């Protein structure tokens, strides 16, 4: 679960600082606008604005990729199902294939793609920027330390990513989609029917992906890494929001 994004949206430690601890370096600014932490809250205001904006637009772009991928897979599956439903004798099969080939494929739902892009830009990208910085500050790991030494903070990061961020993203994205499609009254039923299936598919993907992220990826690249992975998560969200639990996704 995350899903989506972005850029060097995490903190970027200055060279030689932090005593070898990832996510526990001195608090300072960088040329990219990102910040680092050492027991201090992240700065607010203009100093983080470039990094937040970069996180937002990168996540939005990846959301577009994920939704287009979801629509493409759904269209292709529907086309194959249409051909299969026309199966019979050889003559009927040939007729069905010809008819299917002559009929144009359904148009892409550009409004749906725009909804996903807007959600990622307005909420998901900026949220990831602060989320991963907060996790790194709260649960720092020591570079080069033994697995046993880093296991507790590592385990907390993976657990919180799935137990907190995943459900928040599913709940807010479903609410965003239902509100913008005029189906806000259906939101409780949507959550009841489709939230947990979407989360299960997300967990199957994100637990290993998040493990790699927190164990191997430097803090400054964590949001970028998770955002690239979030193409799959965006696919899961898109199919879940559009078609419910019927839309099978690879297993955020």
C-alpha positions as CSV (number, residue, x, y, z in Angstrom):
1,X,0.0,0.0,0.0
2,X,1.6,3.8,-1.5
3,X,0.5,3.9,-4.1
4,X,1.9,6.4,-5.4
5,X,5.4,8.8,-6.6
6,X,7.6,11.1,-7.0
7,X,10.9,12.7,-6.9
8,X,13.5,13.2,-4.3
9,X,10.7,13.9,-2.1
10,X,12.4,12.6,1.0
11,X,15.1,14.3,3.0
12,X,18.5,14.7,1.4
13,X,21.4,14.5,3.9
14,X,24.4,16.8,3.3
15,X,27.6,14.9,2.7
16,X,29.3,13.6,5.8
17,X,26.5,14.3,8.2
18,X,24.3,12.2,10.4
19,X,26.8,9.8,11.8
20,X,25.9,7.0,9.3
21,X,22.2,7.1,10.3
22,X,19.6,7.2,7.5
23,X,16.8,9.5,8.4
24,X,18.6,11.0,11.5
25,X,20.9,13.6,10.1
26,X,21.2,17.2,11.1
27,X,18.3,19.5,10.2
28,X,19.3,21.6,7.2
29,X,18.1,22.7,3.8
30,X,19.3,21.5,0.4
31,X,19.4,23.0,-3.1
32,X,16.4,20.8,-4.0
33,X,14.3,22.3,-1.2
34,X,14.3,19.1,0.7
35,X,15.2,18.9,4.4
36,X,17.0,16.6,6.8
37,X,16.2,15.7,10.3
38,X,17.8,15.0,13.7
39,X,15.1,15.0,16.4
40,X,13.5,18.1,14.9
41,X,10.3,18.6,13.1
42,X,10.5,19.3,9.4
43,X,10.6,22.9,8.3
44,X,7.5,24.5,6.9
45,X,6.8,27.1,4.3
46,X,8.8,28.0,1.2
47,X,11.8,25.8,2.0
48,X,9.9,22.6,1.2
49,X,7.7,24.0,-1.5
50,X,9.9,22.8,-4.5
51,X,10.1,19.3,-3.1
52,X,6.4,19.1,-2.4
53,X,5.5,20.4,-5.8
54,X,7.9,17.9,-7.5
55,X,6.3,15.1,-5.4
56,X,2.9,16.2,-6.5
57,X,3.4,16.5,-10.2
58,X,5.5,13.3,-10.4
59,X,2.9,11.4,-8.6
60,X,0.2,12.8,-10.8
61,X,2.1,11.7,-13.9
62,X,2.5,8.2,-12.5
63,X,-1.2,8.2,-11.7
64,X,-2.0,8.8,-15.4
65,X,0.3,5.9,-16.4
66,X,-1.4,3.6,-13.9
67,X,-5.0,4.5,-15.0
68,X,-4.2,4.2,-18.7
69,X,-2.6,0.8,-18.0
70,X,-5.7,-0.2,-16.1
71,X,-8.1,0.9,-18.9
72,X,-5.9,-0.7,-21.5
73,X,-5.9,-4.1,-19.7
74,X,-9.7,-3.8,-19.1
75,X,-10.4,-3.0,-22.7
76,X,-8.3,-5.8,-24.0
77,X,-9.9,-8.3,-21.5
78,X,-13.4,-7.2,-22.6
79,X,-12.5,-7.6,-26.2
80,X,-11.2,-11.1,-25.6
81,X,-14.3,-12.0,-23.6
82,X,-16.5,-10.7,-26.5
83,X,-14.7,-12.9,-28.9
84,X,-14.9,-15.9,-26.6
85,X,-18.7,-15.4,-26.1
86,X,-19.2,-15.7,-29.8
87,X,-17.6,-19.2,-29.9
88,X,-19.6,-21.9,-31.5
89,X,-19.0,-23.7,-34.7
90,X,-16.2,-22.5,-37.0
91,X,-18.6,-20.4,-39.0
92,X,-20.0,-18.6,-36.0
93,X,-16.5,-18.1,-34.6
94,X,-15.3,-16.5,-37.8
95,X,-18.4,-14.3,-37.9
96,X,-17.9,-13.2,-34.3
97,X,-14.2,-12.3,-34.8
98,X,-15.0,-10.4,-37.9
99,X,-17.7,-8.4,-36.2
100,X,-15.5,-7.7,-33.2
101,X,-12.7,-6.7,-35.4
102,X,-14.9,-4.2,-37.3
103,X,-16.3,-2.6,-34.2
104,X,-14.2,0.1,-32.7
105,X,-12.7,-0.4,-29.3
106,X,-14.3,1.6,-26.5
107,X,-12.9,5.1,-26.0
108,X,-10.6,5.8,-23.1
109,X,-12.3,7.5,-20.2
110,X,-10.2,10.7,-20.0
111,X,-12.3,12.1,-17.2
112,X,-11.5,9.1,-15.1
113,X,-7.8,9.5,-15.8
114,X,-8.1,13.2,-14.9
115,X,-9.7,12.3,-11.6
116,X,-6.8,10.0,-10.7
117,X,-4.3,12.6,-11.8
118,X,-5.9,15.3,-9.7
119,X,-6.1,13.1,-6.6
120,X,-2.4,12.2,-6.9
121,X,-1.4,15.8,-7.4
122,X,-3.6,17.3,-4.6
123,X,-3.2,14.6,-2.0
124,X,-1.2,11.5,-2.6
125,X,2.1,13.0,-3.8
126,X,2.4,15.6,-1.0
127,X,1.2,13.1,1.6
128,X,4.0,10.7,0.6
129,X,6.6,13.4,0.8
130,X,5.7,14.1,4.5
131,X,5.0,10.5,5.3
132,X,8.4,9.0,4.4
133,X,10.3,11.9,5.9
134,X,8.3,11.4,9.2
135,X,9.0,7.6,9.2
136,X,12.7,8.2,8.6
137,X,12.9,10.7,11.4
138,X,10.9,8.5,13.9
139,X,12.6,5.2,12.9
140,X,16.1,5.9,11.8
141,X,18.3,3.0,10.7
142,X,22.1,2.9,10.7
143,X,23.9,2.4,7.4
144,X,26.1,-0.7,7.5
145,X,24.6,-1.9,10.8
146,X,23.6,-5.5,11.3
147,X,20.2,-6.8,10.2
148,X,19.3,-7.4,13.9
149,X,20.1,-3.8,14.8
150,X,18.0,-2.3,12.0
151,X,15.2,-4.9,12.2
152,X,12.9,-3.0,14.7
153,X,12.8,0.4,12.8
154,X,12.6,-1.5,9.5
155,X,9.7,-3.6,10.7
156,X,7.8,-0.6,12.1
157,X,8.2,1.3,8.8
158,X,6.8,-1.6,6.7
159,X,4.0,-2.2,9.2
160,X,2.9,1.4,9.4
161,X,3.1,1.8,5.7
162,X,0.6,-1.0,5.2
163,X,-1.5,-0.4,8.3
164,X,-1.9,3.4,8.1
165,X,-1.0,4.7,4.7
166,X,-2.7,2.0,2.7
167,X,-6.2,2.3,4.3
168,X,-6.0,6.1,4.2
169,X,-5.3,6.1,0.5
170,X,-8.0,3.6,-0.3
171,X,-10.6,5.4,1.8
172,X,-9.7,8.9,0.4
173,X,-9.5,7.7,-3.2
174,X,-12.8,6.0,-3.1
175,X,-14.4,9.0,-1.5
176,X,-12.7,11.3,-4.1
177,X,-14.0,9.2,-7.0
178,X,-17.5,8.7,-5.7
179,X,-17.9,12.4,-4.9
180,X,-16.7,13.5,-8.4
181,X,-19.0,11.0,-10.1
182,X,-22.1,12.0,-8.2
183,X,-22.3,8.8,-6.2
184,X,-21.3,10.0,-2.8
185,X,-24.3,8.2,-1.2
186,X,-22.9,4.9,-2.4
187,X,-19.6,5.5,-0.5
188,X,-20.4,3.4,2.5
189,X,-21.4,0.4,0.4
190,X,-18.3,0.9,-1.8
191,X,-16.0,0.8,1.2
192,X,-17.8,-2.2,2.7
193,X,-17.6,-4.2,-0.6
194,X,-14.3,-3.1,-2.2
195,X,-11.9,-1.6,0.3
196,X,-10.6,-4.8,1.9
197,X,-10.2,-6.6,-1.5
198,X,-8.2,-3.7,-2.8
199,X,-6.1,-3.6,0.4
200,X,-5.4,-7.3,0.1
201,X,-4.2,-6.9,-3.5
202,X,-2.1,-3.9,-2.4
203,X,-0.5,-5.8,0.6
204,X,0.5,-8.6,-1.7
205,X,2.5,-6.1,-3.8
206,X,3.5,-3.5,-1.3
207,X,4.9,-5.6,1.6
208,X,7.8,-6.9,-0.5
209,X,8.2,-3.5,-2.3
210,X,8.2,-1.6,0.9
211,X,10.7,-4.0,2.4
212,X,13.1,-3.3,-0.4
213,X,12.4,0.4,0.0
214,X,13.2,0.7,3.7
215,X,16.0,-1.8,3.7
216,X,18.0,-0.8,0.6
217,X,16.9,2.5,-0.9
218,X,18.5,5.8,0.4
219,X,16.0,8.2,2.0
220,X,16.4,10.8,-0.8
221,X,15.3,8.2,-3.3
222,X,12.5,6.5,-1.3
223,X,9.6,8.5,-2.6
224,X,10.9,8.2,-6.2
225,X,11.2,4.4,-5.8
226,X,7.8,4.0,-4.2
227,X,6.3,6.2,-6.8
228,X,7.6,4.0,-9.6
229,X,6.2,1.0,-7.8
230,X,3.0,2.9,-7.4
231,X,2.1,2.4,-11.1
232,X,1.0,-1.0,-10.0
233,X,-0.8,0.5,-7.0
234,X,-2.5,3.1,-9.2
235,X,-3.7,0.3,-11.4
236,X,-5.2,-1.5,-8.4
237,X,-6.9,1.7,-7.2
238,X,-8.2,2.5,-10.6
239,X,-9.7,-0.9,-11.3
240,X,-11.1,-1.1,-7.7
241,X,-12.7,2.4,-7.9
242,X,-14.1,1.8,-11.4
243,X,-15.2,-1.8,-11.2
244,X,-15.1,-2.9,-7.6
245,X,-13.8,-6.2,-6.6
246,X,-14.6,-7.6,-10.1
247,X,-11.6,-5.8,-11.4
248,X,-8.8,-8.2,-10.7
249,X,-5.4,-6.6,-10.2
250,X,-2.0,-8.0,-9.8
251,X,-1.4,-8.7,-6.5
252,X,-0.5,-1.6,-2.5
